[in-house]
């Protein structure tokens, strides 16, 4: 989109003639791109990780000191040889939990990541581009041999 306009200025108080010209050009490109990132699964957000056993079957381990219910299934705290799997007994770090809950969306692409603990988040991201250009010019002819010209360019 754009416009241009020019002509002479009246009345002319300086003697001679004064001309002006202005040109505006604006470009708009409403682009979108695909945004794909890994996000922790609902179980991992709750502090439950899934690891394959010797037979290759995934087993859920609740690293929290208390039972956790996700999707209607309750996971008891995991125990390892010699006691709980989380020797500190704090479970999922509360700061990590807050970051995941507040700033990371739930995954919506189960075909990405390891498909168990992490999955994909797929979305579109608006990446609009725009460019504006304004050029103005003023000319004044004082006589046959004396002229004044002034350019102003805005980007």
MARMAR-782763 format. One record per residue: residue number from 0; x, y, z of N, C-alpha, C, O in turn; chain. Coordinates in Angstrom, 3 decimals, always signed. Atoms other than C-alpha are relative to their C-alpha. Layout:
N
[NUM; [X; Y; Z]; [X; Y; Z]; [X; Y; Z]; [X; Y; Z]; 'A']
...
// end
This chain:
155
[0; [+0.850; -1.147; +0.000]; [+0.000; +0.000; +0.000]; [+0.902; +1.216; +0.000]; [+2.014; +1.180; +0.525]; 'A']
[1; [-0.812; -1.206; +0.056]; [+1.235; +3.478; -0.637]; [-0.782; +1.162; -0.580]; [-1.906; +1.020; -1.060]; 'A']
[2; [+0.610; -1.213; +0.537]; [+0.478; +6.990; -1.689]; [+1.103; +0.996; -0.305]; [+2.172; +0.960; +0.304]; 'A']
[3; [-0.927; -1.080; +0.275]; [+2.242; +9.951; -3.210]; [-0.801; +1.243; -0.318]; [-1.919; +1.182; -0.830]; 'A']
[4; [+0.703; -1.260; +0.165]; [+1.339; +13.567; -3.378]; [+1.041; +1.088; -0.200]; [+2.081; +1.087; +0.459]; 'A']
[5; [-0.947; -1.080; +0.246]; [+3.058; +16.646; -4.716]; [-0.684; +1.169; -0.685]; [-1.810; +1.056; -1.169]; 'A']
[6; [+0.547; -1.178; +0.667]; [+2.528; +20.117; -6.099]; [+0.740; +1.253; +0.420]; [+1.838; +1.187; +0.972]; 'A']
[7; [-0.585; -1.281; -0.384]; [+3.235; +23.800; -5.563]; [-0.710; +0.531; +1.226]; [-1.888; +0.255; +1.453]; 'A']
[8; [+0.579; -0.612; -1.187]; [+2.692; +25.720; -2.355]; [-0.401; +1.438; -0.310]; [+0.363; +2.181; -0.927]; 'A']
[9; [+0.489; -1.369; +0.172]; [+0.617; +28.915; -2.413]; [-0.488; +0.501; +1.342]; [-0.987; -0.337; +2.093]; 'A']
[10; [-0.703; -1.073; +0.702]; [+0.908; +31.702; -1.388]; [+1.502; -0.125; +0.221]; [+1.939; -0.748; +1.189]; 'A']
[11; [-1.440; +0.074; -0.054]; [+4.602; +32.063; -1.961]; [+0.537; +1.294; +0.585]; [+0.538; +2.326; -0.085]; 'A']
[12; [-0.456; -1.198; -0.697]; [+6.046; +34.508; +0.551]; [+1.462; +0.330; -0.285]; [+1.890; +1.458; -0.042]; 'A']
[13; [-1.422; -0.206; +0.211]; [+9.704; +34.090; -0.453]; [+0.340; +0.450; -1.415]; [+1.514; +0.674; -1.713]; 'A']
[14; [-0.281; -0.296; +1.412]; [+9.368; +34.971; -4.134]; [+0.411; -1.286; -0.695]; [+0.907; -2.196; -0.031]; 'A']
[15; [-0.294; +1.232; +0.713]; [+9.895; +32.345; -6.801]; [-1.101; -1.027; +0.231]; [-2.233; -0.676; +0.564]; 'A']
[16; [+0.996; +1.054; -0.167]; [+8.140; +28.998; -6.583]; [+0.499; -1.043; +0.986]; [+1.693; -1.337; +1.059]; 'A']
[17; [-0.312; +1.064; -0.956]; [+8.011; +26.340; -3.886]; [-0.808; -1.239; -0.380]; [-2.020; -1.182; -0.591]; 'A']
[18; [+0.614; +1.276; +0.365]; [+7.313; +22.699; -4.709]; [+0.177; -0.971; +1.162]; [+1.134; -0.876; +1.930]; 'A']
[19; [-0.135; +1.037; -1.021]; [+6.691; +19.763; -2.414]; [-0.399; -1.338; -0.600]; [-1.150; -1.420; -1.572]; 'A']
[20; [+0.325; +1.360; +0.429]; [+6.502; +16.023; -2.824]; [+0.117; -0.907; +1.221]; [+1.036; -0.753; +2.026]; 'A']
[21; [-0.032; +0.995; -1.080]; [+5.731; +13.186; -0.385]; [-0.382; -1.358; -0.570]; [-1.294; -1.464; -1.390]; 'A']
[22; [+0.260; +1.361; +0.451]; [+5.787; +9.440; -0.968]; [+0.029; -0.931; +1.214]; [+0.975; -0.889; +2.002]; 'A']
[23; [+0.070; +0.978; -1.084]; [+4.719; +6.693; +1.487]; [-0.185; -1.380; -0.602]; [-1.005; -1.574; -1.499]; 'A']
[24; [+0.149; +1.397; +0.388]; [+5.155; +2.958; +0.999]; [-0.047; -0.846; +1.264]; [+0.807; -0.716; +2.141]; 'A']
[25; [+0.121; +0.906; -1.135]; [+3.998; +0.349; +3.484]; [-0.193; -1.426; -0.493]; [-1.050; -1.694; -1.335]; 'A']
[26; [+0.092; +1.415; +0.369]; [+4.509; -3.392; +3.152]; [-0.423; -0.800; +1.224]; [+0.082; -0.578; +2.325]; 'A']
[27; [+0.469; +0.866; -1.067]; [+2.687; -5.988; +5.249]; [+0.061; -1.445; -0.491]; [-0.514; -1.790; -1.523]; 'A']
[28; [-0.121; +1.412; +0.314]; [+3.566; -9.668; +5.192]; [-0.469; -0.802; +1.210]; [+0.325; -1.028; +2.123]; 'A']
[29; [+0.510; +0.744; -1.167]; [+1.324; -11.653; +7.613]; [+0.434; -1.460; -0.054]; [-0.336; -2.323; -0.475]; 'A']
[30; [-0.553; +1.355; +0.066]; [+3.520; -14.741; +7.911]; [-0.281; -0.787; +1.267]; [-0.437; -0.221; +2.349]; 'A']
[31; [+0.140; +0.915; -1.124]; [+3.039; -17.750; +10.150]; [+0.992; -1.126; -0.187]; [+1.238; -1.561; -1.312]; 'A']
[32; [-0.893; +1.145; +0.077]; [+5.482; -20.486; +10.958]; [-0.422; -1.018; +1.054]; [-1.127; -0.690; +2.008]; 'A']
[33; [+0.337; +1.077; -0.917]; [+5.162; -23.803; +12.741]; [+0.999; -0.015; +1.145]; [+2.208; +0.092; +0.936]; 'A']
[34; [-0.806; -0.005; -1.221]; [+6.454; -23.946; +16.300]; [-0.129; -1.375; +0.630]; [-1.233; -1.792; +0.982]; 'A']
[35; [+0.011; +1.335; -0.591]; [+7.422; -27.366; +17.668]; [+1.038; -0.056; +1.113]; [+2.209; +0.253; +0.896]; 'A']
[36; [-0.902; +0.139; -1.136]; [+8.929; -27.953; +21.097]; [-0.393; -1.232; +0.820]; [-1.526; -1.709; +0.751]; 'A']
[37; [+0.300; +1.119; -0.894]; [+9.181; -30.795; +23.570]; [-0.570; +0.532; +1.303]; [-0.169; +1.592; +1.784]; 'A']
[38; [+0.627; -0.375; -1.265]; [+7.052; -30.627; +26.698]; [-0.119; -1.259; +0.856]; [-0.312; -2.353; +0.327]; 'A']
[39; [+0.141; +1.181; -0.871]; [+6.906; -32.917; +29.733]; [-1.435; -0.512; -0.027]; [-2.389; +0.263; -0.089]; 'A']
[40; [+1.328; +0.612; -0.010]; [+4.014; -35.356; +29.765]; [-0.694; +0.299; +1.333]; [-0.066; +0.791; +2.271]; 'A']
[41; [+0.761; -0.246; -1.228]; [+1.276; -35.110; +32.399]; [+0.581; -0.798; +1.170]; [+0.628; -0.297; +2.293]; 'A']
[42; [-0.597; +0.804; -1.074]; [+2.895; -37.943; +34.393]; [+1.320; +0.602; +0.472]; [+1.579; +0.675; +1.673]; 'A']
[43; [-1.292; -0.562; -0.395]; [+6.322; -36.356; +34.333]; [-0.188; +1.305; +0.771]; [+0.570; +1.594; +1.697]; 'A']
[44; [+0.305; -1.240; -0.733]; [+4.824; -33.022; +35.460]; [-0.394; -0.294; +1.448]; [-0.192; +0.535; +2.336]; 'A']
[45; [+0.404; +0.387; -1.349]; [+3.468; -34.878; +38.482]; [+1.134; -0.674; +0.769]; [+0.956; -1.022; +1.936]; 'A']
[46; [-1.120; +0.629; -0.672]; [+6.884; -36.373; +39.293]; [+0.066; -1.497; -0.187]; [+0.747; -2.193; +0.566]; 'A']
[47; [+0.000; +1.434; +0.287]; [+6.241; -39.808; +37.814]; [+0.710; -0.197; -1.333]; [+0.254; +0.287; -2.369]; 'A']
[48; [-0.715; +0.288; +1.243]; [+8.793; -41.014; +35.275]; [-0.250; -1.450; -0.383]; [-0.559; -2.290; +0.463]; 'A']
[49; [+0.213; +1.355; +0.494]; [+8.469; -44.093; +33.115]; [+1.288; -0.458; -0.668]; [+1.830; +0.223; -1.539]; 'A']
[50; [-1.234; +0.565; +0.527]; [+11.467; -46.266; +32.337]; [-0.243; -1.434; -0.438]; [-1.050; -2.133; +0.175]; 'A']
[51; [+0.189; +1.394; +0.426]; [+11.720; -49.552; +30.417]; [+0.728; -0.967; +0.940]; [+1.833; -0.698; +1.412]; 'A']
[52; [-0.650; +1.044; -0.807]; [+12.447; -52.678; +32.412]; [+0.792; -0.910; -0.931]; [+0.950; -0.597; -2.111]; 'A']
[53; [-0.822; +0.912; +0.795]; [+14.564; -55.625; +31.203]; [-0.771; -0.576; -1.184]; [-0.173; -0.903; -2.209]; 'A']
[54; [+0.823; +0.551; +1.085]; [+11.649; -56.881; +29.064]; [-0.404; +1.077; -1.011]; [-1.036; +0.770; -2.022]; 'A']
[55; [+0.345; -1.076; +0.922]; [+11.264; -53.463; +27.399]; [-1.343; +0.653; +0.286]; [-1.773; +1.533; -0.460]; 'A']
[56; [+1.283; -0.592; -0.368]; [+7.971; -52.636; +29.123]; [+0.250; +1.215; +0.894]; [+1.113; +1.186; +1.772]; 'A']
[57; [-0.171; -1.216; -0.788]; [+7.636; -49.152; +30.572]; [-0.677; -0.153; +1.362]; [-1.830; -0.573; +1.460]; 'A']
[58; [+0.481; +0.074; -1.376]; [+7.227; -49.027; +34.352]; [+0.032; +1.407; +0.572]; [+1.018; +2.128; +0.418]; 'A']
[59; [+0.095; -1.336; -0.587]; [+6.072; -45.895; +36.178]; [+0.625; +0.010; +1.377]; [+0.370; -0.882; +2.186]; 'A']
[60; [-0.638; -0.183; -1.299]; [+8.165; -44.682; +39.129]; [-0.410; +1.366; +0.537]; [-0.053; +2.398; -0.031]; 'A']
[61; [+0.405; -1.238; -0.650]; [+6.605; -42.081; +41.405]; [+1.135; +0.425; +0.930]; [+1.404; -0.238; +1.932]; 'A']
[62; [-1.132; -0.471; -0.794]; [+9.521; -40.099; +42.799]; [-0.416; +0.911; +1.141]; [+0.438; +1.436; +1.856]; 'A']
[63; [+0.507; -0.833; -1.093]; [+7.319; -38.162; +45.213]; [-0.099; -0.828; +1.276]; [-0.228; -2.050; +1.205]; 'A']
[64; [+0.115; +0.752; -1.253]; [+7.162; -39.098; +48.914]; [-1.437; -0.427; +0.318]; [-1.659; -1.196; +1.253]; 'A']
[65; [+1.413; +0.344; -0.238]; [+3.336; -39.376; +48.697]; [-0.611; -0.517; -1.306]; [-0.073; -0.255; -2.382]; 'A']
[66; [+0.663; +0.462; +1.225]; [+0.949; -41.083; +46.247]; [-0.467; +1.174; -0.864]; [-0.806; +2.243; -0.358]; 'A']
[67; [+0.399; -1.016; +0.976]; [+0.075; -39.118; +43.099]; [-1.055; -0.616; -0.909]; [-0.911; -1.756; -1.351]; 'A']
[68; [+1.049; +0.463; +0.906]; [-3.096; -39.438; +41.005]; [+0.046; +0.845; -1.270]; [-0.047; +2.071; -1.215]; 'A']
[69; [-0.028; -0.669; +1.305]; [-2.877; -38.594; +37.284]; [-0.916; -0.775; -0.931]; [-0.735; -1.978; -1.119]; 'A']
[70; [+0.908; +0.646; +0.935]; [-5.679; -39.340; +34.837]; [-0.817; -1.116; +0.621]; [-1.161; -2.085; -0.056]; 'A']
[71; [+0.809; +1.016; -0.678]; [-7.618; -41.347; +37.409]; [+0.792; -1.184; +0.520]; [+0.206; -2.077; +1.133]; 'A']
[72; [-0.849; +1.092; -0.475]; [-4.680; -43.668; +38.188]; [+0.878; +0.537; +1.124]; [+1.516; +1.579; +0.977]; 'A']
[73; [-0.818; -0.399; -1.141]; [-2.954; -43.451; +41.579]; [+1.309; -0.777; -0.034]; [+1.320; -2.000; -0.177]; 'A']
[74; [-1.341; +0.585; +0.018]; [+0.792; -44.084; +41.660]; [+0.591; +0.116; +1.400]; [+0.738; +1.216; +1.932]; 'A']
[75; [-0.611; +0.015; -1.328]; [+2.333; -45.130; +44.981]; [+1.460; +0.419; -0.122]; [+2.053; +0.261; -1.189]; 'A']
[76; [-1.422; -0.364; +0.060]; [+5.809; -43.816; +45.869]; [+0.861; -1.206; -0.349]; [+0.661; -2.301; +0.178]; 'A']
[77; [-0.864; +1.094; +0.449]; [+8.479; -45.904; +44.191]; [+1.028; -0.330; +1.069]; [+1.496; +0.543; +1.800]; 'A']
[78; [-1.049; +0.430; -0.925]; [+10.893; -47.938; +46.257]; [+1.090; -0.689; -0.796]; [+0.829; -1.458; -1.722]; 'A']
[79; [-1.160; +0.628; +0.620]; [+14.347; -48.961; +45.223]; [+0.713; -0.823; +1.066]; [+0.314; -0.808; +2.231]; 'A']
[80; [-0.740; +0.793; -0.979]; [+16.844; -51.290; +46.881]; [+0.565; +0.942; +1.062]; [+1.255; +1.907; +0.731]; 'A']
[81; [-0.529; -0.811; -1.091]; [+17.657; -49.802; +50.266]; [-0.906; +1.144; +0.404]; [-0.511; +1.941; +1.256]; 'A']
[82; [+0.905; -1.068; -0.420]; [+14.638; -47.459; +50.521]; [-0.666; +0.696; -1.170]; [-0.753; +0.150; -2.269]; 'A']
[83; [+0.701; -0.713; +1.071]; [+12.801; -44.836; +48.531]; [+0.955; +0.404; -1.129]; [+2.151; +0.593; -0.906]; 'A']
[84; [-0.822; -0.370; +1.153]; [+14.036; -43.933; +45.045]; [+0.483; +1.451; +0.077]; [+1.473; +1.815; -0.558]; 'A']
[85; [-0.424; -1.380; -0.215]; [+14.250; -40.290; +46.105]; [+0.575; +0.084; +1.411]; [-0.183; +0.240; +2.368]; 'A']
[86; [-0.581; +0.040; -1.347]; [+16.730; -40.346; +49.016]; [-0.238; +1.290; +0.790]; [-0.204; +1.263; +2.021]; 'A']
[87; [+0.267; -1.249; -0.721]; [+15.990; -36.695; +49.860]; [-1.436; +0.064; +0.488]; [-1.737; +0.775; +1.447]; 'A']
[88; [+1.396; +0.030; -0.403]; [+12.262; -37.407; +50.093]; [-0.765; +1.274; -0.317]; [-1.751; +1.579; +0.355]; 'A']
[89; [+0.702; -1.235; +0.345]; [+11.229; -34.141; +48.415]; [-0.810; -0.136; -1.288]; [-1.679; +0.692; -1.561]; 'A']
[90; [+0.729; +0.183; +1.254]; [+9.959; -35.475; +45.096]; [+0.411; +1.019; -1.046]; [+1.558; +1.464; -1.086]; 'A']
[91; [-0.260; -0.953; +1.071]; [+9.681; -33.142; +42.138]; [+0.309; +1.370; +0.597]; [-0.398; +1.846; +1.485]; 'A']
[92; [-0.401; -1.325; -0.471]; [+11.438; -29.832; +42.717]; [-1.166; +0.968; -0.176]; [-1.699; +1.070; -1.281]; 'A']
[93; [+1.153; -0.887; +0.116]; [+8.702; -27.264; +43.471]; [+0.211; +1.153; -0.983]; [-0.752; +1.636; -1.579]; 'A']
[94; [-0.267; -1.081; +0.965]; [+10.410; -24.591; +41.349]; [-0.174; -0.524; -1.422]; [-0.759; +0.151; -2.269]; 'A']
[95; [+0.180; +0.616; +1.324]; [+10.563; -26.931; +38.343]; [-1.482; -0.234; -0.255]; [-1.968; +0.019; -1.358]; 'A']
[96; [+1.440; +0.229; +0.132]; [+6.926; -27.869; +38.953]; [-0.732; +1.301; -0.323]; [-1.631; +1.314; -1.164]; 'A']
[97; [+0.636; -1.294; +0.253]; [+5.932; -24.195; +39.031]; [+0.299; +0.497; -1.414]; [-0.591; +1.017; -2.087]; 'A']
[98; [-0.357; -0.425; +1.365]; [+7.822; -23.427; +35.802]; [-0.773; -0.813; -1.029]; [-1.328; -0.257; -1.977]; 'A']
[99; [+0.737; +0.846; +0.941]; [+6.277; -26.408; +34.022]; [-1.479; +0.338; -0.012]; [-2.091; +0.389; -1.079]; 'A']
[100; [+1.438; -0.272; -0.081]; [+2.779; -25.569; +35.247]; [-0.359; +1.377; -0.551]; [-1.408; +1.548; -1.172]; 'A']
[101; [+0.330; -1.381; +0.353]; [+2.948; -21.847; +34.568]; [+0.409; +0.376; -1.422]; [-0.320; +1.093; -2.108]; 'A']
[102; [-0.554; -0.481; +1.264]; [+5.068; -21.468; +31.437]; [+0.030; -1.018; -1.131]; [+0.319; -0.648; -2.269]; 'A']
[103; [-0.055; +1.011; +1.057]; [+4.868; -24.750; +29.518]; [-1.389; -0.569; -0.254]; [-2.060; -1.016; +0.676]; 'A']
[104; [+1.305; +0.587; +0.306]; [+1.745; -25.892; +27.711]; [+0.064; -1.527; +0.058]; [+1.135; -2.132; -0.003]; 'A']
[105; [+0.068; +1.467; +0.034]; [+0.572; -29.474; +27.854]; [+0.300; -0.481; -1.411]; [-0.048; +0.199; -2.377]; 'A']
[106; [-0.311; +0.497; +1.344]; [+1.816; -31.595; +24.960]; [-1.271; -0.331; -0.782]; [-2.270; -0.770; -0.214]; 'A']
[107; [+1.128; +0.326; +0.866]; [-0.522; -32.032; +21.995]; [+0.421; -0.840; -1.203]; [-0.392; -1.105; -2.089]; 'A']
[108; [-0.506; +0.829; +1.091]; [+1.667; -34.119; +19.665]; [+0.683; -1.228; +0.603]; [+1.863; -1.167; +0.947]; 'A']
[109; [-0.587; +1.174; -0.645]; [+2.196; -37.657; +21.046]; [+1.045; -0.714; -0.849]; [+1.657; -1.674; -0.381]; 'A']
[110; [-0.981; +0.668; +0.851]; [+4.443; -38.596; +18.109]; [+1.400; +0.572; +0.157]; [+2.343; +0.036; -0.425]; 'A']
[111; [-1.312; -0.623; -0.171]; [+7.321; -36.329; +19.206]; [+0.579; -0.375; +1.354]; [-0.123; -0.914; +2.209]; 'A']
[112; [-0.675; +0.301; -1.259]; [+9.850; -36.720; +22.011]; [+0.211; -1.485; +0.165]; [+0.240; -2.231; -0.814]; 'A']
[113; [-0.146; +1.434; -0.237]; [+10.356; -40.072; +23.662]; [-1.364; -0.688; +0.082]; [-1.437; -1.901; +0.275]; 'A']
[114; [+1.397; +0.452; +0.033]; [+6.515; -40.438; +23.563]; [-0.494; -0.555; +1.337]; [-1.622; -1.038; +1.431]; 'A']
[115; [+0.396; +0.504; -1.304]; [+6.458; -41.428; +27.225]; [+0.139; +1.114; +1.034]; [-0.853; +1.559; +1.611]; 'A']
[116; [-0.244; -1.062; -0.972]; [+8.068; -38.807; +29.463]; [-0.096; +1.389; -0.638]; [-0.500; +2.351; +0.015]; 'A']
[117; [+0.118; -1.270; +0.729]; [+8.218; -36.055; +26.852]; [-0.770; -0.234; -1.291]; [-0.646; -1.277; -1.933]; 'A']
[118; [+0.749; +0.035; +1.249]; [+5.916; -35.346; +23.957]; [+0.137; +1.374; -0.644]; [+0.771; +2.267; -0.081]; 'A']
[119; [-0.158; -1.253; +0.718]; [+5.628; -32.552; +21.437]; [-1.140; +0.974; +0.244]; [-2.278; +0.589; +0.514]; 'A']
[120; [+1.002; -1.065; +0.012]; [+3.834; -29.240; +21.565]; [+0.123; +0.667; -1.350]; [+1.179; +1.196; -1.693]; 'A']
[121; [+0.015; -0.512; +1.363]; [+2.863; -28.083; +18.083]; [-0.983; +1.162; -0.082]; [-2.133; +1.047; +0.340]; 'A']
[122; [+0.844; -1.175; +0.116]; [+1.500; -24.634; +17.340]; [+0.499; +0.858; -1.154]; [+1.565; +0.612; -1.716]; 'A']
[123; [-0.449; -0.978; +0.989]; [+1.667; -21.799; +14.861]; [+0.437; +1.259; +0.735]; [-0.095; +1.601; +1.791]; 'A']
[124; [-0.559; -1.205; -0.587]; [+3.619; -18.673; +15.613]; [-0.092; +1.108; -1.036]; [+0.413; +0.980; -2.151]; 'A']
[125; [+0.142; -1.132; +0.899]; [+2.743; -15.360; +14.056]; [+1.333; +0.722; -0.121]; [+1.906; +1.147; +0.883]; 'A']
[126; [-1.254; -0.711; +0.252]; [+5.821; -13.788; +12.468]; [-0.234; +1.060; -1.072]; [+0.327; +0.982; -2.166]; 'A']
[127; [+0.282; -1.015; +1.007]; [+4.476; -10.725; +10.708]; [+1.211; +0.894; -0.237]; [+1.983; +1.190; +0.675]; 'A']
[128; [-1.047; -0.934; +0.363]; [+6.869; -8.488; +8.879]; [-0.668; +1.226; -0.588]; [-1.670; +1.130; -1.298]; 'A']
[129; [+0.530; -1.211; +0.590]; [+6.239; -4.902; +8.006]; [+1.142; +0.965; -0.240]; [+2.159; +0.948; +0.454]; 'A']
[130; [-0.990; -1.014; +0.338]; [+8.176; -2.086; +6.432]; [-0.741; +1.260; -0.404]; [-1.692; +1.212; -1.185]; 'A']
[131; [+0.581; -1.296; +0.324]; [+7.291; +1.587; +6.236]; [+1.105; +0.910; -0.511]; [+2.218; +0.913; +0.014]; 'A']
[132; [-0.962; -0.926; +0.560]; [+9.040; +4.190; +4.141]; [-0.725; +1.292; -0.361]; [-1.757; +1.269; -1.032]; 'A']
[133; [+0.563; -1.314; +0.298]; [+8.297; +7.911; +3.929]; [+1.116; +0.891; -0.510]; [+2.153; +1.038; +0.137]; 'A']
[134; [-0.978; -0.913; +0.598]; [+10.175; +10.303; +1.665]; [-0.720; +1.309; -0.291]; [-1.788; +1.321; -0.904]; 'A']
[135; [+0.557; -1.326; +0.311]; [+9.490; +14.034; +1.507]; [+1.092; +0.867; -0.595]; [+2.278; +0.700; -0.308]; 'A']
[136; [-0.957; -0.907; +0.638]; [+11.108; +16.733; -0.560]; [-0.664; +1.359; -0.167]; [-1.829; +1.462; -0.550]; 'A']
[137; [+0.455; -1.374; +0.232]; [+10.752; +20.494; -0.666]; [+1.046; +0.692; -0.858]; [+2.239; +0.632; -0.561]; 'A']
[138; [-0.871; -0.766; +0.891]; [+12.225; +22.608; -3.478]; [-0.510; +1.435; -0.055]; [-1.716; +1.682; -0.062]; 'A']
[139; [+0.387; -1.398; +0.189]; [+12.259; +26.369; -3.759]; [+0.926; +0.617; -1.039]; [+2.150; +0.531; -0.932]; 'A']
[140; [-0.757; -0.705; +1.033]; [+13.351; +28.301; -6.817]; [-0.031; +1.486; +0.343]; [-1.083; +2.120; +0.259]; 'A']
[141; [-0.094; -1.423; -0.283]; [+14.561; +31.771; -5.806]; [+0.128; +0.798; -1.295]; [-0.289; +1.954; -1.370]; 'A']
[142; [-0.184; -0.639; +1.295]; [+15.440; +32.591; -9.385]; [+0.532; -1.033; -0.969]; [+0.482; -2.234; -0.700]; 'A']
[143; [-0.473; +0.930; +1.023]; [+16.955; +31.097; -12.508]; [+1.246; -0.753; +0.445]; [+1.473; -1.878; +0.001]; 'A']
[144; [-1.251; +0.640; -0.393]; [+20.285; +30.316; -10.780]; [+0.052; -0.390; +1.478]; [+1.016; -1.030; +1.898]; 'A']
[145; [-0.010; +0.299; -1.431]; [+19.367; +29.982; -7.088]; [-1.164; -0.927; +0.343]; [-2.335; -0.608; +0.133]; 'A']
[146; [+1.015; +0.987; -0.381]; [+17.568; +26.892; -5.820]; [+0.358; -0.612; +1.354]; [+1.527; -0.726; +1.723]; 'A']
[147; [-0.159; +0.681; -1.285]; [+17.040; +25.211; -2.460]; [-0.758; -1.325; -0.067]; [-1.870; -1.397; -0.591]; 'A']
[148; [+0.649; +1.314; +0.001]; [+16.267; +21.511; -1.977]; [+0.247; -0.666; +1.353]; [+1.355; -0.606; +1.885]; 'A']
[149; [-0.117; +0.692; -1.281]; [+15.601; +19.522; +1.210]; [-0.714; -1.350; -0.084]; [-1.902; -1.415; -0.400]; 'A']
[150; [+0.547; +1.362; -0.025]; [+15.076; +15.735; +1.437]; [-0.160; -0.428; +1.455]; [+0.669; -0.082; +2.296]; 'A']
[151; [+0.181; +0.641; -1.297]; [+13.697; +13.932; +4.488]; [-0.456; -1.423; -0.269]; [-1.457; -1.653; -0.947]; 'A']
[152; [+0.330; +1.415; +0.195]; [+13.659; +10.146; +4.563]; [-0.241; -0.630; +1.366]; [+0.624; -0.565; +2.239]; 'A']
[153; [+0.358; +0.692; -1.244]; [+11.909; +8.222; +7.361]; [-0.167; -1.481; -0.315]; [-0.820; -1.837; -1.297]; 'A']
[154; [+0.163; +1.447; +0.201]; [+12.147; +4.452; +7.648]; [-0.751; -0.592; +1.157]; [-0.994; -1.799; +1.183]; 'A']
// end
